[in-house]
Amino acid sequence: MDSPLFPLFADLKGRAVLVVGGGAVAERKTEALLRAGALPRVGAPALSPGLQQLADADHIQWLNGQFDPAWLDQAVWLVIAATDDNAINRSVAEAAEARRLFVNVVDDAALSGFHVPAVVERGPLQIAISSGGGAPMVARHVRRQIEELFDQAWGQLAQLVSRKRGLIRERFPELAARRRFFDRLIEGPLLGLLRARQSIAAETQLLLDMAAEAPAHAGSVVLVGAGSGDPGLLTLNALRALNQADVILHDRLVSADVLQLARRDADFIEVGKSAQGHSTAQEHIHALMLEHARAGKRVVRLKGGDAFVFGRGGEELQFLRSHGIAFEVVPGITAALACAAYAGIPLTHRDHAQQLRLVTAHCKDSLDTLDWPALAQPRQTLVFYMGVAALAQIRSHLLGAGLAASTPFALIENGSRANQRVISGQLRQLPDAAAQHQVQSPALLILGDVAALADELHWFGAAPLHATPTVSSLSAKTAPPTLADAA
């Protein structure tokens, strides 16, 4: 995967920029540079009428002639190649690269050292959208959507706040207090006044909000379910919490895509648990929540899936309540729902399953406490969380309790993520199939007739992989028949 572009807003005021090309595209680029206060130098044997007018008015410097690499030696800061000749554009790019100058070759991402994004402008507020140069039409579509979300009042707000920035920083010297002030400001009447063109009233409102006694801010904790990995499955409340958080305590399995949606200047602390590697003790997680909440921070305890389904959410809330810490809960889409849906497996079905059981197989002790005869009953779906290391024991217990060796299963690895894999087969093949396909955590096990629908209904990612017979699965097949097999 290619590295993402580094987003950058360049101050070009009073700085020379070379534009190679004299046509309509070069004219558009030059006009944008002039709006930014740059000093464009346009090199071309002929100019478009618009560029000629700019040259005649001394708004640009015209370098008359074919491209000459010496143009790059005249103290320019950036270079834009905007000709319709690929050979000339490549020559410009190579010459700029040799001089360590950033160059943009219009419509050629491979030759470009920087890209000009699609931009939404609201006064001093600018929102830039880039596709890395590979899909400019996608960036333009996103820009149109953002245009609808942010009206001109946001630009007026940026101008007003910019003028009062020194006073605001003096009134709220601490970053956390200043951030809370802006949250109250955005949620208050100020934007409405600006939309009504009441600029004096808006400035008065800003000063009143600054003078008002800031409410004492007590820390709090929001328990947020992050879902199974696809950031599109986050709820709106989860996004709100992530964007307001001062501290984010996140599990190891929370995806990087989800974390990227959080506030960039929040403190991120991984507190994951792993059966194989380093784990954070639950007592330490409790202590971190208490420490940061007592310091007045907004803490997000971010858990994979849903915090109340095998996520120890109840234990953490009991701890917070016992210490007088305010909390709220934002549910997440638990792995059973998300992974099954992304694998095309309905957890219930009128013809196959009228019951659903969610089971944790985290350790031997949890397996020993399960009601295996109840789990082996027909016409139900079993979903095992955290069971990758215990697949052989799960098969043994279920076969011993009478579940048919031919019962379909589906193992869903990295469910809902770009690298999702689904391995399907029959109960007799379960641990061998996992070994053959090197299934790793996180993976969810679904058992029951509905699991066989993964082949028919898959829609996300690659089609399911299938188990192949092995010695141990054949021996399981020839085990003494059970009532379930006979059925």
Secondary structure as GFF3:
##gff-version 3
##sequence-region A 1 487
A	DSSP	beta_strand	16	20	.	.	.	ID=ss1
A	DSSP	alpha_helix	24	35	.	.	.	ID=ss2
A	DSSP	beta_strand	39	44	.	.	.	ID=ss3
A	DSSP	alpha_helix	49	56	.	.	.	ID=ss4
A	DSSP	beta_strand	61	64	.	.	.	ID=ss5
A	DSSP	three_ten_helix	69	73	.	.	.	ID=ss6
A	DSSP	beta_strand	78	81	.	.	.	ID=ss7
A	DSSP	alpha_helix	86	98	.	.	.	ID=ss8
A	DSSP	beta_strand	102	105	.	.	.	ID=ss9
A	DSSP	three_ten_helix	109	111	.	.	.	ID=ss10
A	DSSP	beta_strand	118	122	.	.	.	ID=ss11
A	DSSP	beta_strand	125	129	.	.	.	ID=ss12
A	DSSP	alpha_helix	136	149	.	.	.	ID=ss13
A	DSSP	alpha_helix	152	163	.	.	.	ID=ss14
A	DSSP	alpha_helix	165	171	.	.	.	ID=ss15
A	DSSP	alpha_helix	175	187	.	.	.	ID=ss16
A	DSSP	alpha_helix	190	195	.	.	.	ID=ss17
A	DSSP	alpha_helix	199	211	.	.	.	ID=ss18
A	DSSP	beta_strand	220	225	.	.	.	ID=ss19
A	DSSP	three_ten_helix	231	233	.	.	.	ID=ss20
A	DSSP	alpha_helix	236	244	.	.	.	ID=ss21
A	DSSP	beta_strand	247	250	.	.	.	ID=ss22
A	DSSP	alpha_helix	256	259	.	.	.	ID=ss23
A	DSSP	beta_strand	267	270	.	.	.	ID=ss24
A	DSSP	alpha_helix	282	294	.	.	.	ID=ss25
A	DSSP	beta_strand	298	303	.	.	.	ID=ss26
A	DSSP	alpha_helix	313	322	.	.	.	ID=ss27
A	DSSP	beta_strand	326	330	.	.	.	ID=ss28
A	DSSP	alpha_helix	335	342	.	.	.	ID=ss29
A	DSSP	beta_strand	355	360	.	.	.	ID=ss30
A	DSSP	alpha_helix	364	368	.	.	.	ID=ss31
A	DSSP	alpha_helix	372	375	.	.	.	ID=ss32
A	DSSP	beta_strand	380	385	.	.	.	ID=ss33
A	DSSP	three_ten_helix	388	390	.	.	.	ID=ss34
A	DSSP	alpha_helix	391	400	.	.	.	ID=ss35
A	DSSP	beta_strand	408	413	.	.	.	ID=ss36
A	DSSP	beta_strand	421	426	.	.	.	ID=ss37
A	DSSP	three_ten_helix	427	429	.	.	.	ID=ss38
A	DSSP	alpha_helix	430	436	.	.	.	ID=ss39
A	DSSP	beta_strand	443	447	.	.	.	ID=ss40
A	DSSP	three_ten_helix	449	453	.	.	.	ID=ss41
A	DSSP	alpha_helix	454	457	.	.	.	ID=ss42
A	DSSP	beta_strand	465	466	.	.	.	ID=ss43
A	DSSP	alpha_helix	471	477	.	.	.	ID=ss44
A	DSSP	alpha_helix	483	486	.	.	.	ID=ss45
###
